Amino acid sequence: MSSYRLEGPEATHAFGRRLGQLAPAGLVIAAYGDLGAGKTTMAQGVAAGLGVPADHYVNSPTFAILQIHPGRLPFYHMDLYRLGDLDEAYGIGLDEAIGTDGVAFIEWPSRIPDLLPADHVQLKLSYEGSMRRVELRACGPVSETFLQRCALLNA
């Protein structure tokens, strides 16, 4: 597990941008954190790193559940907060966007943990006073290689 301290939304966005720049096709990022912890700001940074055009505003897809943005790789931004179970997720086709040709960023993955593939990155955001702590954990070989590349960049 890797841990980082970020000061403010700009640092959170910049950190996400670095993740997006290095992200391979098929990467799944499961973003955990309380309301206001910075999950959507991190997603905006990942989208920027993937080259999502500025006219594709990335916001929390709480009501839409899934937003797809074009970029170097498609950016699949999901929010599972309002979903009840795995059948509902399958019913709206979320499984078809996870681990495919783009990068899936999933907010509130703890609502439906069985939707996550075995190989994914756990990204946990938490408060530490005015700072944010980001913890990254690899769950599988693709995510491990990705986090190793990210660690080299941040060294």
C-alpha positions in Angstrom: 0.0 0.0 0.0 1.2 3.5 -0.8 0.1 6.6 1.1 0.3 10.2 0.2 -0.7 13.5 1.8 -2.3 16.2 -0.3 -2.9 19.8 0.5 -6.2 21.1 -1.0 -8.3 20.4 -4.0 -5.6 21.5 -6.5 -3.2 18.8 -5.1 -5.9 16.2 -5.3 -6.7 17.1 -8.9 -3.0 17.1 -9.8 -2.5 13.7 -8.2 -5.5 12.3 -10.1 -4.1 13.8 -13.3 -0.9 11.8 -12.8 -2.9 8.6 -12.3 -4.8 9.3 -15.5 -1.6 9.9 -17.5 -0.3 6.5 -16.5 -3.5 4.5 -16.6 -3.7 1.6 -18.9 -6.8 0.4 -20.7 -8.9 -1.8 -18.5 -7.8 -0.2 -15.2 -10.4 -0.1 -12.5 -10.1 2.4 -9.6 -12.5 1.8 -6.7 -12.7 5.2 -4.8 -13.6 5.0 -1.1 -14.1 8.0 1.2 -16.7 9.9 3.1 -18.9 12.7 1.5 -16.6 15.6 0.7 -13.4 13.6 0.9 -12.4 14.4 -2.7 -13.5 11.5 -4.7 -15.0 13.6 -7.5 -12.1 16.0 -7.5 -9.8 13.0 -7.9 -12.0 11.7 -10.7 -11.8 15.1 -12.5 -8.0 14.8 -12.3 -8.0 11.3 -13.7 -10.2 12.5 -16.5 -7.8 15.4 -17.2 -4.9 12.9 -17.3 -6.7 10.8 -19.8 -7.2 13.8 -22.0 -11.0 14.2 -21.5 -11.8 17.5 -23.3 -12.6 20.5 -21.1 -16.1 20.7 -22.6 -16.9 17.3 -21.1 -17.5 18.5 -17.5 -16.8 15.6 -15.1 -19.1 15.8 -12.1 -20.4 13.2 -9.6 -22.8 10.8 -11.5 -24.9 10.3 -8.4 -28.2 10.5 -10.4 -26.9 9.4 -13.8 -25.0 6.4 -12.2 -22.6 6.2 -15.2 -21.0 9.0 -17.3 -18.8 8.2 -20.2 -16.2 10.7 -21.4 -13.9 10.5 -24.5 -10.2 10.8 -24.1 -6.9 9.0 -24.8 -8.9 6.1 -23.3 -12.7 6.3 -22.5 -13.3 7.4 -19.0 -16.2 5.5 -17.3 -17.2 7.4 -14.2 -19.6 5.6 -11.9 -21.4 6.3 -8.7 -22.9 3.3 -7.0 -24.4 5.2 -4.0 -28.1 4.9 -5.2 -27.9 1.3 -6.4 -29.4 -1.5 -4.3 -27.8 -4.6 -5.5 -25.7 -6.4 -8.1 -28.7 -7.3 -10.3 -29.5 -3.6 -10.6 -25.9 -2.8 -11.6 -26.0 -5.5 -14.3 -29.5 -4.4 -15.4 -28.1 -1.0 -16.4 -25.0 -2.5 -17.9 -22.3 -1.2 -15.5 -20.4 -4.5 -15.9 -20.0 -3.8 -19.6 -17.9 -0.7 -18.8 -15.7 -2.2 -16.1 -12.3 -3.6 -17.1 -12.8 -3.0 -20.9 -11.2 -0.5 -23.3 -11.0 2.5 -20.9 -10.5 3.4 -17.3 -13.4 2.9 -14.8 -13.5 5.1 -11.8 -16.1 3.9 -9.3 -17.3 6.0 -6.4 -19.0 4.2 -3.5 -17.8 0.7 -4.5 -18.7 -0.6 -1.1 -22.4 -0.5 -2.0 -21.9 -3.4 -4.5 -18.4 -4.9 -3.9 -19.2 -7.9 -6.1 -19.2 -5.6 -9.1 -15.5 -5.1 -8.8 -13.2 -7.3 -10.7 -10.5 -9.2 -8.8 -7.8 -6.9 -10.3 -8.4 -3.3 -9.3 -6.9 -0.3 -7.5 -8.4 0.6 -4.1 -8.1 4.4 -3.6 -9.1 5.6 -0.2 -9.4 9.3 0.6 -9.7 10.6 4.1 -9.3 13.9 6.0 -6.3 14.8 8.1 -7.1 18.3 9.3 -6.7 20.5 6.3 -4.9 17.7 4.4 -6.2 14.7 2.5 -4.6 11.3 2.9 -4.7 9.1 -0.2 -4.0 5.4 0.2 -3.6 3.2 -2.9 -3.6 -0.6 -2.8 -3.2 -2.9 -5.7 -5.5 -5.9 -6.0 -4.0 -7.9 -8.8 -1.1 -7.9 -11.2 -2.3 -5.1 -13.6 -3.0 -2.8 -10.7 0.3 -3.7 -9.1 2.3 -2.8 -12.2 0.3 0.4 -12.5 1.0 1.5 -8.9 4.7 0.6 -9.3 4.8 3.0 -12.3 3.0 5.7 -10.3 5.5 5.3 -7.4 8.4 5.8 -9.8 6.8 9.0 -11.0 6.2 10.3 -7.5 9.7 9.4 -6.2 
